[in-house]
Amino acid sequence: MKTANEKQLLRDILKDTNPAFFKWAINEIINWENETMPANNIHIHGNKDRIIPIKNVKADYVIEGGGHFMTVNKAKEIGQIIRTVV
């Protein structure tokens, strides 16, 4: 996150997130053992994601400077990728 607005948005999201849900979600991410990959799936990932580091994934497309919040601050780049794939 780079701007004060993005930081405030994240604070608001965290404040409004149910703690039990947050705990459940983190556990599911850590322990996910998916074995089925849909044929039409694409993985877009940021190279600066500190929650799910790029070294832990096999992305089809990498957003330079994209972090876990990149759907907010890198939406244009993500949209361009989606439009080329669809």
C-alpha positions as CSV (number, residue, x, y, z in Angstrom):
1,M,0.0,0.0,0.0
2,K,1.3,3.4,-0.9
3,T,-1.3,6.0,-0.2
4,A,-3.0,7.2,3.0
5,N,-6.3,6.3,1.4
6,E,-5.2,2.7,0.8
7,K,-3.9,2.4,4.3
8,Q,-7.1,3.7,5.8
9,L,-9.2,1.3,3.6
10,L,-7.1,-1.6,4.9
11,R,-7.6,-0.4,8.5
12,D,-11.4,-0.2,7.9
13,I,-11.5,-3.7,6.3
14,L,-9.6,-5.2,9.2
15,K,-11.8,-3.4,11.8
16,D,-14.9,-4.6,10.1
17,T,-13.7,-8.2,9.6
18,N,-15.1,-10.8,12.0
19,P,-12.1,-12.1,14.0
20,A,-13.4,-15.7,13.8
21,F,-13.7,-15.4,10.0
22,F,-10.2,-13.9,9.8
23,K,-8.8,-16.8,11.8
24,W,-10.7,-19.4,9.7
25,A,-9.5,-17.7,6.4
26,I,-5.8,-17.7,7.4
27,N,-6.0,-21.3,8.5
28,E,-7.7,-22.3,5.2
29,I,-5.0,-20.5,3.1
30,I,-2.2,-22.2,5.1
31,N,-3.6,-25.7,5.0
32,W,-5.2,-25.6,1.5
33,E,-4.5,-28.9,-0.4
34,N,-6.3,-28.3,-3.7
35,E,-5.6,-31.0,-6.3
36,T,-8.0,-29.9,-9.0
37,M,-7.0,-27.1,-11.4
38,P,-9.8,-25.8,-13.7
39,A,-8.8,-25.7,-17.3
40,N,-9.7,-22.0,-17.7
41,N,-8.0,-20.8,-14.5
42,I,-5.4,-18.1,-14.6
43,H,-3.2,-17.0,-11.7
44,I,-2.4,-13.3,-11.5
45,H,0.0,-12.5,-8.6
46,G,2.0,-9.5,-7.4
47,N,5.8,-9.8,-7.0
48,K,5.6,-7.7,-3.8
49,D,2.8,-9.6,-2.0
50,R,4.0,-10.0,1.6
51,I,1.0,-12.2,2.7
52,I,1.4,-14.8,0.0
53,P,5.0,-14.3,-1.4
54,I,5.6,-14.8,-5.1
55,K,8.2,-17.6,-4.3
56,N,5.3,-19.7,-2.9
57,V,3.1,-19.6,-6.1
58,K,3.2,-20.5,-9.7
59,A,1.7,-17.4,-11.3
60,D,0.7,-17.2,-15.0
61,Y,1.0,-13.4,-14.8
62,V,3.1,-11.3,-12.4
63,I,2.2,-7.7,-11.6
64,E,5.3,-5.7,-11.0
65,G,5.1,-4.0,-7.6
66,G,1.7,-5.7,-6.9
67,G,1.0,-6.6,-3.3
68,H,-1.9,-8.3,-1.6
69,F,-3.9,-5.1,-2.1
70,M,-3.3,-4.9,-5.8
71,T,-6.9,-5.3,-6.8
72,V,-7.2,-1.7,-5.5
73,N,-4.0,-0.1,-6.7
74,K,-3.1,-2.2,-9.8
75,A,-6.6,-2.7,-11.1
76,K,-5.8,-1.3,-14.6
77,E,-3.0,-3.8,-15.1
78,I,-5.1,-6.7,-13.8
79,G,-8.0,-5.6,-16.1
80,Q,-5.6,-5.6,-19.1
81,I,-4.5,-9.1,-18.4
82,I,-8.1,-10.4,-18.0
83,R,-9.2,-8.7,-21.2
84,T,-6.4,-10.4,-23.2
85,V,-7.3,-13.9,-21.7
86,V,-11.1,-13.7,-22.1
